[in-house]
Amino acid sequence: MSGIYIHIPFCKQACHYCDFHFSTSKVLIEEMVDSICTELELRKDFLPKKTPVRTVYFGGGTPSLLSKSHLEKILETITKWYSLDLEEVTLEANPDDLSISNLQNWKALGIDRLSIGIQTFDPEILKFYNRAHNAEESLKAIESAKSTGFEKLSVDLIYGFPSSNHDVWKKDLEIALSQNPGHISSYCLTVEPKTALGNWHKKGKYQAASEDFAAEQFEILMQSMEDSGYIQYEISNFGKLGQFALHNTNYWLGVPYLGVGPSAHSFDGKSRGSNIAHNAQYINKLKTRESIYAKEILSDEDAANDYILTSLRTIWGTDINYLKNSSGYDLAFLKLDTIKMLMQEKLILEETNKIILTKKGRLLADSIAESLFLP
């Protein structure tokens, strides 16, 4: 199996925390769609042979800004050049774009999963983030999506906004869970250098929440999700049975994927790389068939460490036998002392040749993965 990610680099306005590649000018949107279709054709042989595409994911940016004809053109190009066995087609969407007409159009195109960027239901924080929607639109968006027949819905939330207590965060979770979306993705608010938030932080106009405060909110998140019947199948992702995001799950399990569009990343099982993160250059280079992709061949050690980093974030954990068979590294032997120490501190479980994070360990996922890195 394999997947295709389409990066749509346009937004109505810039969220103050976001460092993804995007532009608020939509002047190039027609040429961008044409260029994405050109890249899809030119890179039709990137994915391993005999691996049908099972997932397509429109991310960004704000893919919900595209018209029906734009999305249709991209999907028709994928159908033309790739072997398909589709199980999931996801569109990231902002609440203010979820009109009934848009929802009907997306469903008619075969899009069957929506990832809705709500972030918070608090009106003041939404303004601080510079989001284009309000809380009422968020609730209406979920209602409209359900009434249009979308059965796979994911809600994005941000935790870690600095405050004197956790009341707002608890309220966000309460409202989100009351809507029964089936899937919730939640990420910690972080200060990225090339953002408005980063600029404010540098000038002393914004003080980020402490690590302990953010960790407390993450613990509240985990407990709330568990109490409501959601499974934390990846550090930041919670879903009810049958609602896990197939496309993103494949990322974490090392399934090959093709990333199309400016700044998009790709992985074919042996190499990884990324596209140029500049809209005009991306378009112009594709017109002249110049390369827009920087490729890196992975050493066995790099591939092993990538697998450890991503797989450890999931409920399935790091499979020691898979790692040994795929790269020749016996993690149980090479990292015996580290594994013993992590088990003693109740940060990991070792079950049937797998290393799985405990709830306590999920708070330290990246540092635990680093301790297991080779050599």
Beta strands, then each sheet from edge to edge (+ up, - down):
strand 1: 2-8
strand 2: 53-60
strand 3: 84-93
strand 4: 113-119
strand 5: 152-159
strand 6: 182-188
strand 7: 231-234
strand 8: 237-239
strand 9: 257-260
strand 10: 265-267
strand 11: 271-275
strand 12: 293-297
strand 13: 318-319
strand 14: 348-351
strand 15: 354-357
sheet 1: 7+ 8- 6+ 5+ 4+ 3+ 2+ 1+ 9+
sheet 2: 10+ 11- 12+
sheet 3: 13+ 15- 14+
end
